[in-house]
């Protein structure tokens, strides 16, 4: 707990943030981390938490939020509203926002898919909405895992429309202020790329852990080395979030899973001669090196 407070104090600035009042609907891992990052960078900014009472109490204890409640009424005076629930819940919240927000407010989200929520926002021209997705997280969810440094150096994808020039500039300033690096792309490109680099690895890790557990059982898992721990870290992720992601990126995930299944089937068919195995392992090693370079970890 003390680490969060120290980090916040170390990075605090007396300059006002781009948004004086920020409402965050959903105070889990990402929403809570955004709040902690705001308070670390701009302590004078008012953070409004929208969630259930136990979560609000935890947020208040850590000074991650200044005020809170369990309805969107709390967002009425916000300059920025961040929808930080799972994507289908965010869409439902978005549909309600016109009843509460002034036309000057900006709305964004942190959903892992973008096409459905951007299309929903386009039906409400009274709302200024820019889709967002911070490419950061943890294997476990909830406010208890939130950190103020969650977004340091990580991409934060934004999917603005043609009319969002001034609002986009403010949102980019906000994203940069909490430590992230803004990337601009279309909702379609976002869902295709993130389906490959995030959604497919999550499903694969969870399926792998499921199969290994069934095959080995508790006794067999006692023999496992660090390799299994490393490759299945994502298997601890909460399923309720991934149900929404799979449902809202179904076409992309079907194609990605088809490619994975084809490769596994080809490998299984040639286990005796090892030719396919060598080809896959060689390709995997090359792409792993490319991943390490892309993340600047060499």
N, C-alpha and C positions, 0 to 999 in steps of 0.2 A: 504494500500500500504506500509506503513512504517513498518508493522510487517514483511513483506517478507524481506525487506532490513536488519532489525535487526537480523532476524534469520540467514540470509546468513552470516552476519559478525560474529555472535556468533560461527558458526560452521566452519568457514574458516580454511584451513590448508595451510602451505607453501609447503607441499609435493606435487609433481606432481601426477596427477591422472593416472589411467591405460591407458587412451587415451587422447592424447594432443589435438586432433581435433575431435569433435563429431558433425555429421550432423543429424538433426532431421527433418524428412519429415512429416509434420502435427503438427502444433503448437496449438493444442486444449488443453483440460483438462489434458490429460496424457503427451503428448509431451511437453507442456509448463511447467508442474510440474517437468518433468525430467530435463529440462533446468534450472529451478530455483534451483533444488537440486544440479545440477552440479556446478552452480555458487556459491552456498552456501558452498559446500565442497571443490571445487578446483577452486578458482577464476581465476587462470592462464590458465585453459583449454579454448580453443576456441570453442564456440558453434555456429554452422551454422544453421540458421533457413530456412526451405523450406516451404513456404505457400504463401497465397495471400497478397497483399500489406497492407491492413488495419491491418491484424494480425501481419505482420512483424513490422509495425510501433509501435504497442502496445508492442511487445516483446522488441524492442530496447529501448523504454521509460523506461521499468522496468529493463533494463540491463540483461534480460534473454538470449539475443543473441548478438553476436559480429558482425556478418555479416548475410546477408540473401538474398534470391531470390526466384523466383517462379518456378524454374526448377531443375532437378536433376544434372545439370551441377555443381551446388554449392557443391555437395557431392564429387567432384573429388579428393580432397586432404584429405578427412576425414579418420581417422583410425577406427572409429566406425560410422556406419549408423544405425539410429533407425527409423524404419517405424512405424509411429504413426497415420496413418489414419485408417478408418474402414477396416475390413479385406479384402474385395474384392478389394478395392483401393490399399491396401498394396500389394496384389498379382500382380496387374497391374504395380505398381512401381517396384516391384522385377524383373519383366520381362525386364524392361528397364535398370536396374543397370549395367549389364555387359558392356554396352557401355561407362560407366563413371568411374568405379572403378578400382583401381589397385588390383592385386591378394592378396596383403597383408591386405586389408581392411576386417573388420569383419562387418557383417550385422546381426541385430536382429530386432525384432518387438515387439509390445505390443498388438497384436490382441487377442480378446477374444476366438477365436478358433484356433486350431493348425494344424489339419490334412491337410487341403487344402493348407495352405501356406508352410508347410514343404514339401509336395509333389511337389509343384511348385519349391521350392528351389532345390530339388534333381535333377531337370531337367537341372540345371545350375551349373555344377561342377566347373566352374571358380569362383563361389561365395562361400565364407565361411559364412554359415548362421546357426545361432542358434536361434530357436524360443523362444520367451519370452512372459510372460503375468503377469504384476504386478496386484495383487489382491487388488486393491484400486481404489477409484473413488469418485464421488459425484453425487447427483441427477440431477445437471445441468451441461451441457458441456461448451466447449469453453475456450479460454485462460483466459478470465476474472475470471474463477473459479479456475485457477491453483494455487497450493501452493507448497512451497519448502519442506514442511513436509508431503506431500501426502503419502509417502511410509514408514514412520517411523514404524518399527516393523511389517510390513505387508508382507505376502508371495509374492515372485516373482518367478513364475514358469518358468523353463528353460527346453527346450526339445532338448538336443544336440544329434548328431550322434556319432558313434563310433570313428570317426577321429578327434574329436574336443577337444582333451585333453588340449593343451596349450591355445587355444582360449577360451575354457570354463573357465579356471582358471582366465583369465583376465576379462571375463565378470562377473564372480562371485565377483571379487574384486570391479568392478564397481557397481554392484547391492547392495553389502554390504555398499559401500561408500555413496550411496544416501539414506541409512537408511533401506533398505528392507532385507528380509531373503530369500536366494535362496532355492528353492525346485526343485529337478530334477525328471522328469518323462517322459514317452512316450507321443507323441501327442494323441494317442488313449485314454490313461488313463486321460489325461488332459481334453479332450472334454467330456468324460463321467462324471467326477466328477464336473467340472465347470458347465456342463449342469444342474446338480442337485442343486448345492449350489448358483448359480448366475443367470443362464438363466431362469430357471423355476420360481424363485421368482420374477424376473423382469416382465415376461409375466403375472404372476398371479396378481401382484400388479396393473399393467396397466389395465387388464381386470376387476378387482374388481372396480377400480375407474370409469371405463367406465360404468359398470352396475349400480353402486350406483348413479352416476350422472344422468343417464337416469331415474332411479326410483324416485329419490328425487328432482331433479331439483335445481335451485338456492335457492329457498325458503327452501327446506329441508336441504340443506347443511349448512344453517345458524344455524341449531340445532346440528350439528355434534360436538362431543367432540374430545379430543386428540387421542383417539383410532384410528379414521379414518385417522387422519394426520399421525400417526406413521406407520400404515399398508400400506399406499399408497404413502409413500415418494418417492419411485422409479418411480411412475407414471409420474414424471416430466422429465424423461430421454428422450433425443432426438430420435425420431423414426428412423432416417436414419442410425444410428449406429446399431440398433437392427434388421433392415431388413437384413443387412449383416450377423449378428450373427445367426439369424434364418436360413438363407439360407445355411450357412456353417456348421451347426450342426443339420440339419433337422432330421436325424434318431434318434439321442439322444433325441431331444425335442419331437418328436412324442411319443416315449415310455414314457417319463416323463409326458407329458400331458395326455396320456392314463391312467396312474396310478392315476393322480389327478382327472380326470373325473370319473373313476370308484369309487373312494372314495366319491366324491360328490354325485354321483348317489345312492350309498348305503346309505349315510346319509339321503338324501332326502326321500328314500323309508321307512326309519324307524323313521321319525320325531315324530310320534305319541307315540312310546314307549320309545324313547330316548336312547335305548341301544347302537346303533351305535354311537350316538353323544357322549355319555360318554366314549366309547372306543377310539374314535378319540381324544377327549380332553385330556384324560389321557396320551395317547401316545405322543401327541404334547407337553404336559408339561414336560414329561421326556426328549424328544429330545431337547427341549428348554434349559433345565438345562445342557445337554451335550454341546450344542452350547456355552453357557456362559462359561463353564469350558474350552472348546477348545480355546476360545478367551482370556482366562486369566482375565475375568472380575468379578470373585467372590471376 
